[in-house]
Amino acid sequence: MSADRNTPNTPPAENAAGGPDAPRPDEAAAEPTEGTELIRFEAVTKRFGAHTVLDALDMKVYTGKHVTLIGPSGSGKTTILRLMMTLLKPDEGTIKLGDRYLTHEEKGGRLVPASDRYSREVRKNIGMVFQQFNLFPNMKVLRNITEAPVHVLGLDKDAAEERARELLELVGLTAHLDKYPTQLSGGQQQRVAIARALAMRPQVLLLDEVTSALDPELVAGVLDVLRDIAHTTDITMLCVTHEMNFARDISDCVMMFDAGRVIEFGPPEQIFTEPAHERTREFLSAVL
Amino acid sequence: MSDITWGLWQLLFKGVWITVQLTVYSAALAAVVAFGIGIARTHRLWIVRFLSGAYFEIFRGTSALILMFWMFFVLPMGFGWQLVPMWAAVLTLGLTYGAYGSEVVRGAIAAVPAGQREAGVALSFSPAQQLRKIVLPQAWPGMIPPFNNLLIELLKGTALVSILGVGDIAFGASLVRNATAHSAPVYTIILVMYFVLAFLLTRGMRVVERHAKAGVGQAPAARTSLRSRLSTGPAVTGAGAAAEGDAR
């Protein structure tokens, strides 16, 4: 289980000082130093009935890295994100976030499956953006963003609103904060959903095919926002996408999945220009 | 109709008042039961689902009339509690229609897209917060039309109490009929009375429904169908898509 070359992982950062630093002042103290391991999957197996979606997967992601998961549908990419978000429980294996288990908790020196209360605590550090946006239609845009910071993190309402306004500016939707989600286009809704996830100041942002449900002409706006976030913050990203150009732009590491296993991983230039594996070549020629 | 004296009219109007009271009290009890049992039937613990499911099946599957007799005649014998006929009736109607209503609540909760709960989990809301802030507000507009049906059923169901001697519209009518020996005018009058009450309830529920829909971003004028709202995701409107260009 050591960090051998068979365990897909993102490389640690070469130098911690390089690059524009994240504008997240109040978390600076708690921020783990660059180059530390943030996410670790150990022998994670997930089955749906007789179908094994993930087969003893080992994987690690270093703090601040952007990892893109690619592969044919049904290869288990989305399952990884859903396991991270504790929307699914693994059948075997463990997932760690920092030095805490996400799937299990330690009780009396033994690892037991995590209780709901425990996983809720750990997953506060994880944000997710969904394919179908999943904005709350019963709340206006501003409240969609402030509701969780206020009622989950216990943030002061004014502070949460100020933060929400900043985020809406980041995603270019300040004019729409007083609208209901149904009054927005898909692209606008998805940008609100990104702002909503960021409002929780997560360490990890999970992006689950965030442009797949959008009309083609709305995709660019959403990807621009994400590029912006990827390049100006040190948030760790785990991204499932079919937008290969986007993956090439923002990723530090691309992982190619097939049948529940990582068959190849590496920096995007390598995966996209000279893939080592035949299956990767086939997949890329089909989607590019 | 000239046979019906002022005194007899008064009897009928007093009956209307009793019927309204019965309906309001029973509906209040039924609403509490409907939400309590309906939410319990979606609980993650099987024992809670089992007990609430048992309640639902028992009260849906028994006759309200017999249950009312049971409340009125058996409870005093078995347990020494003598209920006033009015309260025996409210209890029976409330518990029975609450059981029907719980199915409406459960169904409306189940119709909220799974993605909404997932978004709630992703934002670390507790199960209670997910229910209160996300699921119930979205399920509510879908509950109103079936609740309206049940409310009108309940209104008409209150006529059962006349058998226990509670002086509602139906009881008043039978007194008037005995006094005048004419069935046709009396029963025509109370048909109209029930209709007027039911119609007022429907108009009231329409207002409630319009407010509820506005609360989930469905403008009252837009007349969007329930089905489109309950499908996979929030609908993308053409107008909104056109505005996308301006926003960037």
Chai-1 contact restraints between the chains, C-beta under 6 A:
chainA,res_idxA,chainB,res_idxB,connection_type,confidence,min_distance_angstrom,max_distance_angstrom,comment,restraint_id
A,M85,B,A122,contact,1.0,0.0,6.0,A-B,restraint_1
A,L87,B,E118,contact,1.0,0.0,6.0,A-B,restraint_2
A,L87,B,V121,contact,1.0,0.0,6.0,A-B,restraint_3
A,R120,B,S124,contact,1.0,0.0,6.0,A-B,restraint_4
A,R123,B,S124,contact,1.0,0.0,6.0,A-B,restraint_5
A,K124,B,S124,contact,1.0,0.0,6.0,A-B,restraint_6
A,M128,B,A122,contact,1.0,0.0,6.0,A-B,restraint_7
A,Q132,B,G115,contact,1.0,0.0,6.0,A-B,restraint_8
A,Q132,B,G233,contact,1.0,0.0,6.0,A-B,restraint_9
A,N134,B,G115,contact,1.0,0.0,6.0,A-B,restraint_10
A,N134,B,A119,contact,1.0,0.0,6.0,A-B,restraint_11
A,F136,B,I134,contact,1.0,0.0,6.0,A-B,restraint_12
A,P137,B,V216,contact,1.0,0.0,6.0,A-B,restraint_13
A,P137,B,G217,contact,1.0,0.0,6.0,A-B,restraint_14
A,P137,B,P234,contact,1.0,0.0,6.0,A-B,restraint_15
A,N138,B,P137,contact,1.0,0.0,6.0,A-B,restraint_16
A,N138,B,Q138,contact,1.0,0.0,6.0,A-B,restraint_17
A,N138,B,G215,contact,1.0,0.0,6.0,A-B,restraint_18
A,N138,B,V216,contact,1.0,0.0,6.0,A-B,restraint_19
A,A148,B,L123,contact,1.0,0.0,6.0,A-B,restraint_20
A,V152,B,S124,contact,1.0,0.0,6.0,A-B,restraint_21
A,Y180,B,G217,contact,1.0,0.0,6.0,A-B,restraint_22
A,P181,B,P234,contact,1.0,0.0,6.0,A-B,restraint_23
A,T182,B,G217,contact,1.0,0.0,6.0,A-B,restraint_24
A,T182,B,P234,contact,1.0,0.0,6.0,A-B,restraint_25
A,L184,B,G240,contact,1.0,0.0,6.0,A-B,restraint_26
A,S185,B,V236,contact,1.0,0.0,6.0,A-B,restraint_27
A,S185,B,G240,contact,1.0,0.0,6.0,A-B,restraint_28
A,S185,B,A241,contact,1.0,0.0,6.0,A-B,restraint_29
A,S185,B,E244,contact,1.0,0.0,6.0,A-B,restraint_30
A,G186,B,V236,contact,1.0,0.0,6.0,A-B,restraint_31
A,G187,B,E244,contact,1.0,0.0,6.0,A-B,restraint_32
A,L218,B,E244,contact,1.0,0.0,6.0,A-B,restraint_33
A,G221,B,R248,contact,1.0,0.0,6.0,A-B,restraint_34
